[in-house]
Amino acid sequence: MPIAHLNGHEMYYEVLGEGEPVLCMGGWGTFCHENHSHLARGLTDRYQVIVFDYRGIRDSGDDLTVPSTMALHAGDAIALLDHLGLKNVHLVGLVGMGACICQEIAIRRPDLARSMVNMGAWCEVDDFLRDQLEMFRWLHRDIGFAAFQKAVTLLSFTGDYYNANKSKLVGPNGGWKELNGRYVAHSRLIDACVSFESRSRLHQVRCPSLIIHAALDYVTSPTYTKPIEEAIPGAVGFTMHDVAHVVAGKDQKTRFCEALFGFLGKH
């Protein structure tokens, strides 16, 4: 089981496939363990994919005396890439804080950033986004994980997809299951999210960047992703008009992969 002591904590990570390195990060969960199917289909066939457990999630430890910030999580990812001896890495951040971590890495360590993909992200937090994120915190704290899971699922998928797949989306094996019984870890991830700001620094990003806008995303709508595209010099935007917070269903996943692999292949 690959665990390294990095940036003051024990980090679980996995390296999948061969080829040019891709660091892939999502939201409040992990692509590790049994979750490889949530990676873009074909990604591990074409690239060397690095994934890891965030602090407090699954097999990664945490130091609760250290304030949780996006800079801290970016430091974890940077330490992992340095540990693996990697540079010139494709940074792929999807569905939440993973995209924000990518921004921090591209700003702080341009030598590591070959390209960057952002989806489901933000570069500053207004009251509406902050209160949504805080809502997830108090739902989990005051009512329990099941209530949080159902609420975040309702806001992350289209109605048609939810209706057809509810039994798979909620429950012990449903989305965000890594947070079940880990409220403190979840709360610390939220701390990092609500305090994040990069808009004033995104002009420092120099790597080719693709910003994907999900038109039906209730949480991180184009209201939040468009400013990222506008702030990064030369960034390219791509809108998926029928997609909510999570890319779901065969057709959406196929179009997402076409956009992702098309961009990575150019850089």
Phi, psi and omega in degrees: 000113186286105176233133178233148175274107187225135174052039175082015177206165177275121182247128171270134180215164176222146174240119187240133174080184182224157179125201177297141185284138176230123172266120185241127181224144179245216183265230185275062181193211182208150171267001182278179175063237183272011187259016180298334181294343179277350174288156177305132184298126180093354183297315183284347175280338186250337188224163168273112188254125179254125178227157181206163175273128173298164178307131177081356181258132178049252189256009174264139178274187179203160173242104187289351177278348181264123179303139181273116178226165176294328177297322178298313181293325175295321176299324176298312182295318178299317179298322179294315179296320176295320178300323181274356179071031185257145171220169176056055187257140170287125180258116183241112180241125187230147167055055171118224194294336177302323178292322178293321176299319177302317178302314181299318180297314181298326178284314188279325184226075181300338178293339180272342192260103174280319175202168180218136173241129178236134173211142180067039189240184175203164176235357170198158186248121173264181183298322183295311179293317180302316183288330173296313180297319178293328176300318178296325178296308184287333173299311180296317183290313191266332183246332176121168184299318184300320179293316176301312183301316181294319181295313182291329177292318178300327181271354187253347183232158174291158180300317181299316181291319178299313181299323183277342189228017186307319184296335178269336187275330180239155182114183186303328181254013182276194183295151177059024183298336180296341181271352182295120183081008182231054181300318182299315178299317179298314181299323179289327174295320178296321176307314181296322183290314187286342181263002187280136173211128178225354187304322181287351184242352186295341176295347179278346180290127183245349182278153174304134186227133175247123178249116182263126181256125177260108190295333183257015181285118180280338186265299180246071183289173174305340173305327182262331182273331179299317178300332177295311178302316183292332185272339183267123180303125176075007181297148179251134177253149178217125183256130172255105193286339184251013187255138175266206184298326181244130173293124187216141180094152186301314183296312179298316181295324178296314180292324176297314180297322178299316179292316182296308184290329175297317180290311181299322182295335179280343189233000000 
